[in-house]
Amino acid sequence: MSLFFVLWITLLLLLSISSVTDLRRRIIPNWLVIFGMGLGITEHVTFQGVGGLCVSLIGGIVWLVLGWLLWHSRKIGGGDVKLLAMIAVYTGISGPPDVLMGALFIQLIIYLIEFGRGHMNLRKPFAPAITVGSLGLMAWQLVTMKGGL
C-alpha cells in the first residue's frame, strides 16, 4: 500500500471521528488530534525517514501558528485550528489552504440551506466541512496524480 493511501485513509478516519464528535458535543477532543498528529508523523517517518519527519513537523508547526492567528481574530474555533494543524502533518504546509477553501465553500452551502429554512444561527460545527474539504483535496490529488494510481 502506498504512502498516499495510508496517509489519506488515516486522516479521513480521524476527521470523521472529529466530525461526529463536533456535531454531537461541539468539541474536538485534544487526545484525538494529538494521537492523529503522532500517527501522521510516525507514518511519514516509516515511509520517508527524516525527510518525512521534517515535512510533518514543519507543516504542523506552521499551521498551529497560522491557526492561532485565525483563532485569535475569532475567525475559527480552537478545535478547528488543531484539525488544520493535524491535516498539515499529513499533507504538508500546502494542504490546509486547499482544505480550508473547500470547507468554507461547504459551510457556505450549509448556511444558505439553513437560511432558506428560516434558521439564522451562524454557530455551526466546522469539523464536518473540514472533513468534506479534505475529501475533496484527496479526490483532486487522485485525479491529478502523475502516472495514475
C-alpha positions in Angstrom: 0.0 0.0 0.0 1.4 3.4 -0.9 2.1 6.2 1.5 -0.6 8.3 -0.3 -3.4 5.8 0.7 -2.1 5.1 4.2 -2.0 8.8 5.0 -5.4 9.7 3.5 -7.2 6.7 5.0 -5.8 7.5 8.4 -6.6 11.2 8.1 -10.1 10.8 6.8 -10.9 8.3 9.6 -9.6 10.7 12.2 -11.5 13.6 10.6 -14.7 11.6 10.5 -14.4 10.8 14.2 -13.8 14.5 14.9 -16.8 15.5 12.8 -19.2 13.2 14.7 -17.9 14.5 18.0 -18.2 18.1 16.9 -21.8 17.5 15.7 -22.7 15.8 18.9 -20.8 17.7 21.6 -19.5 20.8 19.8 -15.9 19.9 20.8 -12.9 18.3 19.1 -11.0 16.2 21.7 -7.4 17.1 22.3 -6.5 13.4 22.6 -7.8 12.7 19.1 -5.8 15.5 17.5 -2.6 14.7 19.5 -3.0 11.0 18.6 -3.6 11.8 15.0 -0.6 14.1 14.8 1.6 11.4 16.3 0.3 8.8 14.0 0.8 11.0 10.9 4.4 11.8 11.9 5.0 8.0 12.5 3.6 7.1 9.1 5.8 9.8 7.4 8.9 8.6 9.2 8.1 5.0 8.4 7.8 5.6 4.7 10.1 8.6 4.2 12.6 8.7 7.1 14.0 12.0 8.3 12.6 13.9 5.3 9.1 12.8 6.2 9.6 13.9 9.8 10.7 17.4 8.7 7.7 17.8 6.3 5.3 16.7 9.1 6.7 18.8 11.9 7.2 21.9 9.8 3.6 21.6 8.4 2.1 21.1 11.8 4.0 23.9 13.5 3.3 26.4 10.7 -0.4 25.7 10.8 -0.6 25.8 14.5 0.8 29.3 14.3 -1.4 30.4 11.4 -4.4 28.7 13.0 -3.7 30.5 16.3 -3.8 33.8 14.3 -7.2 32.8 12.8 -8.5 31.8 16.3 -7.1 34.9 17.9 -9.0 37.0 15.3 -12.1 34.9 16.2 -12.5 33.5 12.7 -12.5 29.8 13.6 -12.6 27.8 16.8 -9.7 26.3 18.7 -10.6 22.7 17.7 -10.6 23.7 14.0 -7.1 25.2 14.4 -5.9 21.8 15.8 -7.6 20.0 12.9 -5.8 22.2 10.4 -2.5 21.5 12.1 -3.2 17.8 12.1 -4.1 18.0 8.4 -0.7 19.8 7.8 1.1 16.9 9.5 -0.4 14.6 6.9 -0.3 16.8 3.8 2.5 19.3 4.4 2.1 23.1 4.5 0.2 23.3 1.2 -2.7 21.0 2.2 -4.6 23.1 4.7 -5.3 26.1 2.5 -7.0 23.9 -0.1 -8.9 22.1 2.6 -9.9 25.4 4.2 -11.2 26.8 0.9 -13.3 23.7 0.3 -14.6 23.7 3.9 -15.6 27.4 3.6 -17.5 26.6 0.4 -19.3 23.6 2.1 -20.1 25.7 5.1 -21.5 28.5 2.9 -23.8 25.9 1.3 -24.9 24.7 4.7 -25.7 28.3 5.8 -27.7 29.0 2.6 -29.7 25.9 3.2 -30.3 26.8 6.8 -31.2 30.4 6.0 -33.6 29.1 3.4 -35.3 27.1 6.1 -35.5 30.2 8.3 -32.8 29.2 10.7 -30.4 32.2 11.3 -27.9 30.5 13.6 -24.3 31.0 12.4 -22.8 28.8 15.1 -22.5 25.5 13.2 -19.8 22.9 13.8 -17.0 23.3 11.2 -15.3 19.9 11.5 -17.7 18.2 9.1 -17.0 20.9 6.5 -13.2 20.4 7.1 -13.7 16.6 6.6 -15.6 17.2 3.3 -12.9 19.7 2.2 -10.2 17.1 2.9 -12.1 14.5 0.9 -12.2 17.0 -2.0 -8.5 17.6 -1.8 -7.8 13.8 -1.7 -10.1 13.4 -4.8 -8.3 16.2 -6.6 -4.9 14.7 -5.8 -6.1 11.3 -7.1 -7.3 12.9 -10.4 -4.1 14.8 -10.9 -1.6 12.1 -9.9 1.1 11.7 -12.5 1.3 8.2 -13.8 -2.1 7.3 -12.5 -2.9 5.3 -9.3 
